[in-house]
Amino acid sequence: MRRRIDLSKRAQRDLRAMPPAGRESMAQALRGFATGASNLDLRPLHGREPWHRLRVGSHRIIYRPTPDGFLVYRVIDRSELERVVAGL
């Protein structure tokens, strides 16, 4: 079953700013996420329901469920995680 994944404008901008190799790893992770791959590192963001994160190497994909799939809010380096989560 394939799930719908929407990217916020900010997430699109985050992806465009990445080098091509980074964009490809993010695209591969999002394809796996959309198809329900079982080997992904998914965790809820504590104290920030309904937000979750998907770990892809040293980057994090911040997302939340929507009625028809998921909304990817940001694609960030792990060093930015606390700052971004504080703004949710």
ChimeraX commands (.cxc) that place a marker at each C-alpha (Angstrom):
marker #1 position 0.00,0.00,0.00 radius 0.5
marker #1 position 1.45,3.34,-1.05 radius 0.5
marker #1 position 0.90,6.33,1.23 radius 0.5
marker #1 position 0.62,9.91,0.00 radius 0.5
marker #1 position 3.51,12.15,1.05 radius 0.5
marker #1 position 3.21,15.93,0.62 radius 0.5
marker #1 position 6.21,18.25,0.99 radius 0.5
marker #1 position 5.81,21.69,2.53 radius 0.5
marker #1 position 7.37,24.59,0.63 radius 0.5
marker #1 position 10.07,24.73,3.29 radius 0.5
marker #1 position 10.86,21.01,2.86 radius 0.5
marker #1 position 11.12,21.52,-0.90 radius 0.5
marker #1 position 13.55,24.38,-0.30 radius 0.5
marker #1 position 15.55,22.25,2.16 radius 0.5
marker #1 position 15.88,19.51,-0.46 radius 0.5
marker #1 position 16.92,21.93,-3.22 radius 0.5
marker #1 position 19.69,23.27,-0.96 radius 0.5
marker #1 position 21.18,19.78,-0.48 radius 0.5
marker #1 position 23.92,18.36,-2.71 radius 0.5
marker #1 position 22.68,15.87,-5.35 radius 0.5
marker #1 position 23.84,12.81,-3.37 radius 0.5
marker #1 position 21.92,14.00,-0.30 radius 0.5
marker #1 position 18.78,14.64,-2.33 radius 0.5
marker #1 position 18.96,11.12,-3.74 radius 0.5
marker #1 position 19.25,9.54,-0.25 radius 0.5
marker #1 position 16.29,11.60,0.95 radius 0.5
marker #1 position 14.25,10.61,-2.12 radius 0.5
marker #1 position 15.10,6.96,-1.53 radius 0.5
marker #1 position 14.10,7.21,2.14 radius 0.5
marker #1 position 10.81,8.93,1.23 radius 0.5
marker #1 position 10.05,6.24,-1.36 radius 0.5
marker #1 position 10.62,3.58,1.31 radius 0.5
marker #1 position 8.46,5.54,3.74 radius 0.5
marker #1 position 5.66,5.83,1.17 radius 0.5
marker #1 position 5.66,2.08,0.56 radius 0.5
marker #1 position 5.81,1.19,4.26 radius 0.5
marker #1 position 9.36,-0.19,4.43 radius 0.5
marker #1 position 10.05,-1.81,7.79 radius 0.5
marker #1 position 13.74,-0.88,8.11 radius 0.5
marker #1 position 13.28,2.86,8.71 radius 0.5
marker #1 position 14.23,4.71,11.91 radius 0.5
marker #1 position 10.94,6.45,12.77 radius 0.5
marker #1 position 10.28,8.05,16.15 radius 0.5
marker #1 position 7.75,10.46,17.63 radius 0.5
marker #1 position 9.11,13.83,18.76 radius 0.5
marker #1 position 8.58,13.76,22.53 radius 0.5
marker #1 position 6.29,16.53,23.74 radius 0.5
marker #1 position 5.52,17.62,20.16 radius 0.5
marker #1 position 2.58,15.45,19.13 radius 0.5
marker #1 position 1.67,14.77,16.31 radius 0.5
marker #1 position 5.19,15.37,14.91 radius 0.5
marker #1 position 7.62,12.53,14.15 radius 0.5
marker #1 position 11.09,12.23,12.68 radius 0.5
marker #1 position 12.68,9.90,10.16 radius 0.5
marker #1 position 16.45,9.51,10.50 radius 0.5
marker #1 position 18.42,9.33,7.26 radius 0.5
marker #1 position 22.16,9.36,8.02 radius 0.5
marker #1 position 22.98,12.70,9.62 radius 0.5
marker #1 position 19.71,14.26,8.43 radius 0.5
marker #1 position 16.21,14.20,9.86 radius 0.5
marker #1 position 12.89,14.40,8.06 radius 0.5
marker #1 position 10.27,16.06,10.29 radius 0.5
marker #1 position 6.73,14.96,9.39 radius 0.5
marker #1 position 3.21,14.49,10.73 radius 0.5
marker #1 position 0.29,12.29,9.68 radius 0.5
marker #1 position -2.59,13.83,7.74 radius 0.5
marker #1 position -5.99,12.28,6.95 radius 0.5
marker #1 position -4.76,11.01,3.57 radius 0.5
marker #1 position -1.04,10.40,4.21 radius 0.5
marker #1 position 1.83,12.47,5.63 radius 0.5
marker #1 position 3.12,16.04,5.48 radius 0.5
marker #1 position 6.90,16.49,5.44 radius 0.5
marker #1 position 7.56,19.80,7.19 radius 0.5
marker #1 position 11.38,20.02,7.11 radius 0.5
marker #1 position 14.47,18.11,5.98 radius 0.5
marker #1 position 17.33,19.18,8.26 radius 0.5
marker #1 position 20.76,18.26,9.55 radius 0.5
marker #1 position 20.64,16.61,12.95 radius 0.5
marker #1 position 22.42,19.61,14.50 radius 0.5
marker #1 position 19.35,21.75,13.72 radius 0.5
marker #1 position 16.81,19.36,15.25 radius 0.5
marker #1 position 16.39,21.04,18.65 radius 0.5
marker #1 position 16.02,24.51,17.12 radius 0.5
marker #1 position 13.42,23.34,14.59 radius 0.5
marker #1 position 11.47,21.30,17.15 radius 0.5
marker #1 position 11.35,24.29,19.50 radius 0.5
marker #1 position 9.56,26.21,16.75 radius 0.5
marker #1 position 6.82,23.60,16.19 radius 0.5
marker link #1:1,2 radius 0.2
marker link #1:2,3 radius 0.2
marker link #1:3,4 radius 0.2
marker link #1:4,5 radius 0.2
marker link #1:5,6 radius 0.2
marker link #1:6,7 radius 0.2
marker link #1:7,8 radius 0.2
marker link #1:8,9 radius 0.2
marker link #1:9,10 radius 0.2
marker link #1:10,11 radius 0.2
marker link #1:11,12 radius 0.2
marker link #1:12,13 radius 0.2
marker link #1:13,14 radius 0.2
marker link #1:14,15 radius 0.2
marker link #1:15,16 radius 0.2
marker link #1:16,17 radius 0.2
marker link #1:17,18 radius 0.2
marker link #1:18,19 radius 0.2
marker link #1:19,20 radius 0.2
marker link #1:20,21 radius 0.2
marker link #1:21,22 radius 0.2
marker link #1:22,23 radius 0.2
marker link #1:23,24 radius 0.2
marker link #1:24,25 radius 0.2
marker link #1:25,26 radius 0.2
marker link #1:26,27 radius 0.2
marker link #1:27,28 radius 0.2
marker link #1:28,29 radius 0.2
marker link #1:29,30 radius 0.2
marker link #1:30,31 radius 0.2
marker link #1:31,32 radius 0.2
marker link #1:32,33 radius 0.2
marker link #1:33,34 radius 0.2
marker link #1:34,35 radius 0.2
marker link #1:35,36 radius 0.2
marker link #1:36,37 radius 0.2
marker link #1:37,38 radius 0.2
marker link #1:38,39 radius 0.2
marker link #1:39,40 radius 0.2
marker link #1:40,41 radius 0.2
marker link #1:41,42 radius 0.2
marker link #1:42,43 radius 0.2
marker link #1:43,44 radius 0.2
marker link #1:44,45 radius 0.2
marker link #1:45,46 radius 0.2
marker link #1:46,47 radius 0.2
marker link #1:47,48 radius 0.2
marker link #1:48,49 radius 0.2
marker link #1:49,50 radius 0.2
marker link #1:50,51 radius 0.2
marker link #1:51,52 radius 0.2
marker link #1:52,53 radius 0.2
marker link #1:53,54 radius 0.2
marker link #1:54,55 radius 0.2
marker link #1:55,56 radius 0.2
marker link #1:56,57 radius 0.2
marker link #1:57,58 radius 0.2
marker link #1:58,59 radius 0.2
marker link #1:59,60 radius 0.2
marker link #1:60,61 radius 0.2
marker link #1:61,62 radius 0.2
marker link #1:62,63 radius 0.2
marker link #1:63,64 radius 0.2
marker link #1:64,65 radius 0.2
marker link #1:65,66 radius 0.2
marker link #1:66,67 radius 0.2
marker link #1:67,68 radius 0.2
marker link #1:68,69 radius 0.2
marker link #1:69,70 radius 0.2
marker link #1:70,71 radius 0.2
marker link #1:71,72 radius 0.2
marker link #1:72,73 radius 0.2
marker link #1:73,74 radius 0.2
marker link #1:74,75 radius 0.2
marker link #1:75,76 radius 0.2
marker link #1:76,77 radius 0.2
marker link #1:77,78 radius 0.2
marker link #1:78,79 radius 0.2
marker link #1:79,80 radius 0.2
marker link #1:80,81 radius 0.2
marker link #1:81,82 radius 0.2
marker link #1:82,83 radius 0.2
marker link #1:83,84 radius 0.2
marker link #1:84,85 radius 0.2
marker link #1:85,86 radius 0.2
marker link #1:86,87 radius 0.2
marker link #1:87,88 radius 0.2
view
